[in-house]
Amino acid sequence: MALGELITIAVIVFIAIPAPLFIVLHFITKWKQAREISGGDERMLEDLWQLSQRLEERMESLETILDSEIPEWRKKL
């Protein structure tokens, strides 16, 4: 066998076995990273949670004020 034939066989074997395996493993890694939440997203979710808690407290305060000032307000809705 000539050197050119050996190189051709080596390239074909590389393309047939390790290259597809590398591509599959690469995309599996990317998919796993995409499922995880980033630090920035985690902070944003925490901020949104705190905001929702404050808004809920404000709503309860408003309802308490309305209950004391206008007892029948719920029936008017």
N, C-alpha and C positions, 0 to 999 in steps of 0.2 A: 504494500500500500504506500502510496505517496503521501507526503506531508500535507498536501492540500486536501486529500480525502479524509485524513485523520481530523483536521481542523473542521471540515464540514460535518463529520459525524459528531464531534464534540459540540458544535453549535446546535445541531439538531437535538441532541440529547438534552442540552441545557434548556432549549426552548420548550421541549416536551415535558420536562419534569420540574426543575426548580423554579422556572419563571412563573408558571401558573400557580404554583404553591405560594410563592412570594406575593403574588397579586392577591390571592384569596386571603392570606394572613394579614396583609396590609389593610384591606377593606374591613376585615373583622375588627381590627384594632380601631379603625376610624369609627365604625358603628358603635363600639363600646364607649368611646370617648364622647360621641354625640348623645348618648343616653344619660351621661352624667351631667350634673348641674355645675355650672362654673361658680367661682367665688362671687363674681359680680351679680350673677342671677340670684344667688343665695341671699346676698345683702338686699337686693331689690325686693325679694319676697318677704324678708323680715321687715323691711320698711313698710310694705303694703299691709302686712299683718298688724303692725303697730298702728298704722293709720286707720284701719278698719276698727280696731279696738277703741280708739279715741272717738271715731264717728259714732260708734254704738253707744258709748257713754254720753255723748252729746244728745243723741236721740232720746235716750232714757231721761236725761235732764229736762229736755223740752216737753216730753210727755208728762213728767211730774209737774212741771209748771202749768201746763195746760189743764191737767186734772184738777189742780188747786184753783185755778182762775176761772176755767170754763168746764164745769163737771160734765156737761152733756156733749162735749166736742166730738167724742167718738161716734155718737149716734147720728151726728150731722153729716158724717162722711158717707 
